[in-house]
Amino acid sequence: MPKPPSPGLPSRQQILDFITRSDQPAGKREIARAFALHGHDKIALKALLKDMADEGLIDSAPGRAFHKMGGVPKVTVLRIVDIEGDQPVAVPERWEADGKPPPRIRVVERGKRSALGVGDRILARTEEKGAGWLAHPMKKLARGEELILGVVEEQEGRLWLRAVDKRERRDTQISDVGPARPGDLVLAEKTGRPPRITAKVTEVLGDPFAPRAFSLIAIHKFGIPDRFKEETLEEADDIATQALGAREDLRHLPIVAIDPADARDHDDAVWATADEDPANPGGWRAIVAIADVSFYVRPGSQLDREARKRGNSVYFPDRVVPMLPERLSADVCSLKEGQDRAAMVCHLVIDRAGKILAQRFTRAVIRVAANIAYEDAQARIDAGAGALVEEALKPLWACWRALAAARDKREPLDLDLPERRVVLDETGRIESIAIRERLDAHRLIEDYMIAANVAAAKALEAKKAPVMYRVHEPPSREKLVALKDYLDTFDISFALGQVVRPATFNQLIKRLDANDEATRALVMEQMLRSQTQAYYAPVNAGHFGLALGSYAHFTSPIRRYADLVVHRALVGAYALEPEARATRLSEEDAAAMVRLGETISQAERRAMEAERETIDRYVAAFLATRIGEVLDTRITGVQSFGFFATVAGFGGDGLVPVSTLGAERFRYDEASQTLEGEESGDTYARGQLLPLRLVEANPVSGALRFELPEGVNHMPMRHDRPRKDRRIVGKRGRPANVRHQGRRR
């Protein structure tokens, strides 16, 4: 919950006024200087600016300058979208103001005739003039990132580009199709000037409906680096032959790696045994062994630069775009059964109540006794027989019960939302889409990983070393107000004056009817939306969701750069040999942790969006064979133009336009988020279960569209009732839906 500013701080309005009127980009330093802040007031200012960002009052532009939310940074990147007369018109390349369209900015050039065309990108200074914005170009930027991803279509002898991005509402005529044919997925750039804006195909990507094409769409749309330079691959091959050096030898321990059945890499492995120390009765000793990626990926190397640029691996149903070349990620660094591997090992001493009494870190050599899928591990422990069960699994489960008891006492946020899993056959076609089953084996690995992550953060704090924390701040007051309004529709009370903890949300969930799965899922989804976005930063603000004071990511350095940073910090803080000096956190990175945290947080959000959109495309492709069928759905959102519904068991979201609900008019109530028929009284509200007919599905965009089983305009308008005195939704244009298309050659 945001706190009021201290007496020495400017008010929120004063800050807004300053950044709005400032002639130069206004970052934290400029704000502090303007209001003569020093010492602790600067720390308080940082917290205040974070609160203002959470409240939706300000946003930050690249370079850490602030601007009013819904406004435009003083210096920013713009994209030319139109030319009116001789004057280019641009929009901000980055725009995240919810519910507000990006402003159209007039570009003022020195020459009489514009040298800019549609699609050009510029770095520009901006200023607000009257009711509009002006931009003064500083530098023209490369256009490569502004290529349009789309499908070539032929209509009446002409070729058109239909963009994959649903925000591109108009098709563009193609002037240069190159080797592409109708039906091909292509990259193209816009060329020319109004009224002759056309598209030039620059690369043919293939059949958009072919297996494995959906992830390729996301890779290109989000600009995810998916190819390594030759020198990077060569460096990976060279470093892979590096001798492991003198390490703690743990190869005699039956350490096991428990992962998804389709895991491409194996970062972590675990082991536990009863503690024989009489000072710890009923306690445990445990090991969390993590791939020693920092031994191979050295600071400043080509591998390091490439990993930093990617930030993380990106996982799709049909492929993984790894952070590191496969020679490392899927081979030398992957903890494979029966093979000697370099590991960074967290040694834990745990008491009978699950409290961590001590931790230490070493560089070791391990030999994993078995790579086991979650389902297999669960089946083995349930059966309770076998050498591996006795030697490895039973002690792991017994120690985990202590960790689980400590977790339950801590009361972290318990939103057990279903996860969709796309299963592909050998040809890459969809075999099934189902909800991933949640097992004790999953919870066991999670709790061991959390324990190691906490230990890593505290070990670095003990040495006053740099820490890349995983930060999850409490929900802002604005989000809590929105949650309260939503819960009111279910007659669930939620007091805003209380101190909100994760347990607060858990208690709300317990008050729901255990048999009403639909309502429980809805409320938990809304609770998830009320949470802040977790991020990486060197300043600790705790992890609200896990109810932990200090938390860092340590357990997945193959696929997350943040974990690699933590490993390097541990190497430097504790002089972990071998190669401690060559593999520790560099002074440059230690001094730039803030910016590094921002960079890898942005990469994480990019990956999440790409993965989510790809799942949506697979769901649309799976449902495309069921056009015309009536499916069980649940309404997930209501707007004035219609409502959105998701298919039970699959998760694909689709629109039901208000124009298809009948001939009568519908009233939209924003407070309750409902649509109500003026004549019939028919009401559509979030959470409602109803059958709908699937009428459109487009795998390329992931879009679905439904209608009521009775069909369009199923109920005639009645004119014998007086019109009620309330705001009515009139005739509305349909949102930009896309038709389902069959495969084309």
Secondary structure as GFF3:
##gff-version 3
##sequence-region A 1 745
A	DSSP	alpha_helix	12	21	.	.	.	ID=ss1
A	DSSP	beta_strand	26	27	.	.	.	ID=ss2
A	DSSP	alpha_helix	28	34	.	.	.	ID=ss3
A	DSSP	alpha_helix	40	54	.	.	.	ID=ss4
A	DSSP	beta_strand	58	61	.	.	.	ID=ss5
A	DSSP	beta_strand	65	68	.	.	.	ID=ss6
A	DSSP	beta_strand	75	84	.	.	.	ID=ss7
A	DSSP	beta_strand	87	92	.	.	.	ID=ss8
A	DSSP	beta_strand	105	107	.	.	.	ID=ss9
A	DSSP	beta_strand	121	129	.	.	.	ID=ss10
A	DSSP	beta_strand	132	141	.	.	.	ID=ss11
A	DSSP	three_ten_helix	144	146	.	.	.	ID=ss12
A	DSSP	beta_strand	148	155	.	.	.	ID=ss13
A	DSSP	beta_strand	158	163	.	.	.	ID=ss14
A	DSSP	beta_strand	172	176	.	.	.	ID=ss15
A	DSSP	beta_strand	185	191	.	.	.	ID=ss16
A	DSSP	beta_strand	198	206	.	.	.	ID=ss17
A	DSSP	alpha_helix	213	221	.	.	.	ID=ss18
A	DSSP	alpha_helix	230	239	.	.	.	ID=ss19
A	DSSP	beta_strand	248	249	.	.	.	ID=ss20
A	DSSP	beta_strand	256	259	.	.	.	ID=ss21
A	DSSP	beta_strand	268	274	.	.	.	ID=ss22
A	DSSP	beta_strand	284	291	.	.	.	ID=ss23
A	DSSP	alpha_helix	293	296	.	.	.	ID=ss24
A	DSSP	alpha_helix	302	310	.	.	.	ID=ss25
A	DSSP	beta_strand	314	315	.	.	.	ID=ss26
A	DSSP	beta_strand	320	321	.	.	.	ID=ss27
A	DSSP	alpha_helix	326	326	.	.	.	ID=ss28
A	DSSP	pi_helix	327	332	.	.	.	ID=ss29
A	DSSP	beta_strand	340	350	.	.	.	ID=ss30
A	DSSP	beta_strand	356	367	.	.	.	ID=ss31
A	DSSP	beta_strand	370	373	.	.	.	ID=ss32
A	DSSP	alpha_helix	374	383	.	.	.	ID=ss33
A	DSSP	alpha_helix	387	388	.	.	.	ID=ss34
A	DSSP	pi_helix	389	393	.	.	.	ID=ss35
A	DSSP	alpha_helix	394	410	.	.	.	ID=ss36
A	DSSP	beta_strand	420	424	.	.	.	ID=ss37
A	DSSP	beta_strand	430	435	.	.	.	ID=ss38
A	DSSP	alpha_helix	440	462	.	.	.	ID=ss39
A	DSSP	beta_strand	469	471	.	.	.	ID=ss40
A	DSSP	alpha_helix	477	488	.	.	.	ID=ss41
A	DSSP	alpha_helix	502	510	.	.	.	ID=ss42
A	DSSP	alpha_helix	517	530	.	.	.	ID=ss43
A	DSSP	beta_strand	535	537	.	.	.	ID=ss44
A	DSSP	alpha_helix	561	574	.	.	.	ID=ss45
A	DSSP	alpha_helix	580	583	.	.	.	ID=ss46
A	DSSP	alpha_helix	587	591	.	.	.	ID=ss47
A	DSSP	alpha_helix	593	623	.	.	.	ID=ss48
A	DSSP	three_ten_helix	624	626	.	.	.	ID=ss49
A	DSSP	beta_strand	630	639	.	.	.	ID=ss50
A	DSSP	beta_strand	642	647	.	.	.	ID=ss51
A	DSSP	beta_strand	653	657	.	.	.	ID=ss52
A	DSSP	three_ten_helix	658	660	.	.	.	ID=ss53
A	DSSP	beta_strand	666	669	.	.	.	ID=ss54
A	DSSP	beta_strand	674	677	.	.	.	ID=ss55
A	DSSP	beta_strand	683	685	.	.	.	ID=ss56
A	DSSP	beta_strand	689	698	.	.	.	ID=ss57
A	DSSP	beta_strand	703	707	.	.	.	ID=ss58
###
